[in-house]
């Protein structure tokens, strides 16, 4: 039987492998952080992946809510609870304790992800940005707190804008995948003026109207990037690795403007070396 130390180490190792396989932007960004902080960042990012995939693991919402409740209970019980037998939970709870990370940030993320289990559309852009604030911006904020060793960081507002920009780009990049899995994250406010509905996106219909919605979305990405840039003086030098996942965004947006771009078929991505190069030379 593994000791608690072995279980925690297994969790950190599995977290690193999961982030490398499924979230390369955050994986390579983490390699720019101090080595002592990397395990903690991987644990946070892997937890996010675990929560985000719940819909794909269940056939209906109720079992998904049960899975999310397990994580909520684990986080609220802390590093002395039974969840320490679960490698990823043990790594995450150890990280939370070591860096004094706020429990509410994690439980709010879980609560926001309940939306993923259902087929409702978010009503407005404000609702979508609020959702991204709790599921994407929070990751920038938690990473920032780790990188100041659990202290105070002045970067909270920049994290908010960074997370929304990163999340909106993620929605555009994931359109083919979301369509296959019955999910729509673009809000009703964006779709309705163009007579688009959930069924249009699930059928993968590439229309001029959808292209207009994508253009509106990319415009919002640019606005949030500019807002984050205006706050760059609040970002401590040691916190910069938390923001490096933003480095490839301009390249992703350029791909949506390409003549070859097909919303439901194009893979918007970059070779790993280009990600690393952009992060190395990146300035917010």
N, C-alpha and C positions, 0 to 999 in steps of 0.2 A: 504493500500500500504506500502511495506517494506521501511524503511529508508535505506540510503546508508550503514550505519553501520551494519544494519541487513542483507543486501544483501552480504556484505563482509564476515560476520560471517557464513552465509549459504554456501558461496563459500569455505571457509576454511574447514568447517565441511564435505562438500561433497567431497572435495579433499582428505581429510584424509580417508574417507570411500572407495573412488575409489582406492587409492593406497593400502590400506589394502586388498581389494578384488582381485586386478589385478596385483600388483607388490610387492609381499611379501618381497623380498630381500631388496628393498628400504624402505618398510614400517618398518621392524624391525630395519634396520640400523638407521632410523630416530629417533627411540626411545632412541638411545644412544646419541643423540645430546642434547644440552641445550634446556630446555623446551621452552624458548623464541624464538628459531629458528625453531621449528618443523612446525608451520603453514606455514611458508615460503617454507620450503623444500617440504611439501606435495603439496602446490600450484604448484611448478615447476614440480614435478613428475606427478601430475594429468594432467597438461597441456600437458606433453609429451604423456600420454595415450590418451588424446583427439585427438591429431594430428595423432598419430599412427593408430587410428582406422578409420580414414576417409575412406579408401578404402572399408571397410566393410559396410559403411553406404550409399554408392552410387553404382549405376549400371554401370556407365561409368565415364571416367576421368573428363569431364568438370564440372559436379556438385561438384566433389571432389575439383577441383581447386577453385571453388567459395567458398567452405567452408574454405579452407586454406587462401584464400584472405581475408575473413572476419576476421580471426585471425590476419593476417598481419596488416590489417587496425586498428584493435583494439589495437594492441601493439604499433603501430606507433602514435596513437592518444593519448596514455597515460591515466593517471588516471582521466582526466577531460572529456573524451569522452563519447559517448552514450553507449559504451560497459560496462560501470560501472553498467548497469542494469542487466547484465549477471553475476550470482554469481561467477562462476569460473574465468571469465575474471576480475571481480572486485577484487577477491583475488589475482590473478596473478599480475595485474597492481599495486595493493597496495604493493605487495612484491617487485616488480621492483623499485618502487619509494622509499620505505623504505630502501632498501639495495643498491640503486644506481646501479642496474644491467644493463649491456649493452643491449640496444635494438637490436643491430645487432646480438647478439648471438641467440636471439629468432627468428628473421626473417630469419637468415641463417638456423636454424633448420627447419622452415616451408618450405623454398625453397628446402632443401634436401629431404623432405618428398614428394615432387611432384613426385619423382621417384617411390614411392610406388603405384601411381595411374595407372602406365603403366606396360606392360608385358615384357619390354626389360630386357636383362641381363646386369649386370655391366661387362665391358670388362675384368678388371684385379683385382688382389689383391690390388693394389694401389688405384684403384677406390673404392673398397669396404671399405678399411680402411679410405679413405677420407670421404666417406658417414658416416661411424661410428664415425668419428671425429666430424662431425657436428650434429649427432643425439644422440650419446651416450656419447662421451667424454665431450661434452658441458654441460651435466647434472652434471658430476663430478665437472667441473669448476664452474658452477653456485652455486652448493651446497657449494663448498669451499668458495666462496665469501660471501655467507650468513653466514657461520660459523665464518668468521672473521669480521662479522658485517658490511659488505660492504666495508671493507678496502682492503689492498693488501695481496695476498697470493703468496708464492713462488712455489706453487704446480702445475703450469700450465702444465709443461712437464709430470709430473706423471699422471695428469688427462688425458692427451692425450693417454698414453699407457693403463691406467686403462679402459677407455671407449672402446677402441678397443677390449681389452680382454673380457670385459663384453658383448659387442655387438656380438662378434664371438660366444661365448658360447650361447647367446640368439638365434642365428640363428640355431645352432645345436639342441637346445632344442625345437625350434619351427618348425622343419622340418615337423612333421605330420600336424600341423595347417596350415602352409604355403601351403602344397600340397593341402589341402582341399579348400583353398581360391585362388588358382591359382598364388601363389607368389613364386619366386625363388630369393634368395639373394646370393647364392654361385656364384662366378664370372665365366665367360666363360673361363678365363685362367686356372681355376682349373678343369673344367669339360671336356674341349675339348681334352686334352691328353688321356683321358679315353673313348673317343667317347660317352660321356654323353651330353645330351642336356636338355633343359627346360622340354620337354615332359616326359623324363625319371623320373624326380623328381615329376612331377605332377601326374604321374601314380603310384607313391609310390613304385618304383622298388628297392628292396634291393639287391644290387649286390656287388661283391668284389671290383669293381671299385669305387662305391660310398663309400665303407668303406675306401678306400685309400684317397679319397677326405676329408672325415671326419677326418682321422688321420692327414692329412696335416693341416686342420683347427685347430685341437687341439694343434698341434705343434706351430702354430702361437699364439694361446692363451698363451701357456707357455712362449714364447719369450717375449710377451708384459707384462706379469706378472713379468718376471725377469727384464725387463727394468724399470717398475714402482718400483720394489723393490730396484733397484740401485739408485733411486732418493728419497728414503724414508727420507733422511735428509732434504729435501725441504718441507716436509709435516708438517705443524705446528700441535702441539698436539690437538688444538681445531678443526682442520680440519679432523681428523681421521674418524669421523662418515660418511663423504662424501665417504670414500673409503671402508667402511664396506660391501657394496654389493658384494665386491670381495671375502669375506670370504668363501662362499660355493662353489666357482668355482672348487677347487681341487676335492671336492666330486662329482660334476657334471661330471668332466672329467673322474673320476674313473668309473662312471656308463656307459660311452660310451665304456669302455674297458671290461665291463662285458660280459661273454658268453651269457647272456640272453638279451643283448641289441639288439633292433630292431629299426633302425632309424625312421621308419614311424609309429611305434606303441608304443614304450617305452615312459613312462612319466618320464622325468629326473627332479627329484624334491627331496625335503627333508621335513620331518616333521618340523613344526614350531619350536619345541623345539631344534632341531638340528641346525637350522639356528641361533637361538639366542645363543646357546652354542658356535658355531663356531665364531660368531661375538664377543662374550665376551672374548674369548681366542685368538682372531686373532692378528697376527703381519704381516705386509706387508713383 
